[in-house]
Amino acid sequence: MSNLSARSGRGLLAAVALALLGACSSTPDFPPAPPLAASDDYSYIIGPGDSLNIIVSRNPELSMQVPVRPDGKLATPLVDELVAQGKNPQQLARELEQALGKYVRDPVVTVIVTNFVGPYSEQVRVVGQAAKPQFLPYKQKMTLLDVMIAVGGLTDFAAGNSATILRTSEGNKQYSVRLKDLINRGDISANVEMRPGDILIIPQSYF
């Protein structure tokens, strides 16, 4: 790991730790997360652990379901090693067509993702006082409410309105969110859009 990556990783861990330890009854001194808005077109990026259904038109013997290995690569009978991680399904299909073109005349390939994990950098992570802290594959137009449903809501000890989103896509900028208002009071105005790589930090309330 480079010194820059190491420093960035330490900074991210420090921000998460401070947010988890710094809960109080007041709202954190961070700007509120941007409200829901029309998202730009999002193209799913393949990551390790994904399962891919590869369909080669007119060549059913070459069509198969394959996993993306931990190193981000996949293998088929005619293609020993091909990097899948970091590409969308259309990009990977075009590369497979090029590789298979050495053996098959004018191959037409379709790639369909059937099990979604996604690259680590795009996963949405939930830490702290969630009922089931975990990472989630990012999905287009994913909202804070979607995330909270997936993790089973808050614990009894959560400082819901002191929660924050650490937005890695914006250089670890931190935003305040109102989970208590959203979940316990049904305040839909507290629902916000999630972005790839977001970390939702839910601290504990000490009083």
N, C-alpha and C positions, 0 to 999 in steps of 0.2 A: 504494500500500500504506500502511495506517495505521501510526503509530509503534508501536502495540501489536503489530501483526502483524509488523513489522520486528524488534522486540525478540524476539518469540517465535521467529522464524526464525533469528536469530543465536544464540539460546540453544540451539536444536536442533542447529545446525551445530557449536557449541562442544562440546556433549555427545558428538556422534558423533566429533569429532576427538580429544577426550580419551580416549575409550574405545579408539580405534584405536591411540593412541600409548602408552597406559598398560599394555600387556600385561606380565605377569610370570609366573613359574611358579606363583604362588599364585592362589587364587580371588579375584576382585574383591570389594571391600567393599560389595556390594549384596545385598539379600535375594534368596533364590531365587524364581524365577518360580512362580506358583501352579500346583499340579498339575492334571492333567486333571480336568475336571468336566463335568457335564451343562450344555451351553450353553443360554442362553435362545434362544427362537425368533429366527432372524435372517432379515430380509427383504432381498434383494439390492437395492442402490441403483444405479441406472443412471448411467453416466458417459460422457464423450466417448470416441469410438472403439468403443463398443458397437454391435453390429448388432442391429436389432429386426425381428422378424417381426410385422407388424400384420395381424390377421385381422378383417375386418368381416363378420359373419354375414349371409348372404343378399345380400351385395354384393361379389362376388369382384373386380369391377373396382376396388374401393377397397382391396383387400388387397394388401400389398406388403412387401418387405424394404427397410428404410431404415437408413442409418448415423446415429449421433448425431454431429453436427459438433463441431469443437474448441470452439465457443462453448457447447456443451451443448444445442443446439436441434436439432429435426428439422423436415422439411417434407414434406407430402404434397400431392397435387393439390388438395384442398379446404381444407387447413390450411397456410397459408404458413409460419408461425412458431409453434412450440410448444416451451417449455422441457421437456426430458426429464431433464436432469441433476438428481440429488438426489431423484428420485422412484423408488418401486418400480414394477414393471410394472403392478400393480393400480391404483395411483393414476394412472398415465399413461393406462391404458385408460379410466378414468372421465372424465378430461379430454378425451380424444379423442371419446368418446361425446357429451359436451356440445358440443364444437366441430362435430362432424359432424351433430348434431341440427338445425342450421340448414338442412341440405340433404337429409338422409335421415331418414325417419320411423323413430323408435325404433331407432337403431343399437345393435348389440351388438358390442363390440370386445374382442378378446383380444390382449395384447401378450406375446410370447415373446422373451426375450433369446437370441440364437444365437451371439454372439461376446462374451466377457466381458473387459472391461478394468476397468470400475468407476471411480468418482471417485478422484482422486489421494489424497484424505484417507483412503481406506480401503484403499489398496494396501499390501501387505506388502513392505518393501524389505530387501534383503540386501546389506550392504556389507562390504568387507574381504576376508579370506582364504577366500572361497568359490571353488570351481572356476569357477562362472559367476555372479558377482554380478549381480543383476537385481531388478526389481520383479515381484510376483505379484499377481493379483487375489485378494482375500480370499474364502475359501469357508467356509461354515458347518462348524464342528467341525474346522477346519484345525489341525494340530499342528506342532510344531517338526520332527518327523521328516518330515512331508509337505514342509515347506519345504526341508529339506536334500536330500531326494531330487530335488526340482525344480531345485536349483542345482548338483547333481552332487557334493555332499559338500565336504570341506575340501581345501585345498592342503597341501603338505608343510610349509609354514611357519606353519600356523595354530596359535594358542594356543587350542585348542578349549574348554578348561575355563575360559578367561578371557573367553569371549563373553558378551555381554549383550543383553537386549531393552530397547529404549527404547520405552515405551508412551505414545504420544501421546494416547491416550484418557484417560490418567490424569495429564495435565499433565507429560508427559515423565519420568515415574518410571522408574527403571532397575532391572532385575532380572538376576541372574546366571543363566546356563544352562550345562549341562555337555555340550557338543557332543562332546568326545572320548569321554566315557563312553558317550554315546548311540550314536555311530556306530562307534567302534573297538572298544568293549567290549560293545556290545549291551545296555546297561543301560536297560531300558525305563522305569525309575523316573525317568530324566532327561528323558523326553518330557513336554512341557508344551503347554498350549493357546495358540494364537495369537489375537490380537484384531485387528480392523480398524485399520489405521494403524501397526501395529508395525514397528519398525526393528530388524533383527537385525544386530548389530555384531560382527564376528569379527576380533580384532586379530592381529598377527603376533607370533610368539614370537621373542625375541632370544637365548635360550639354552635 
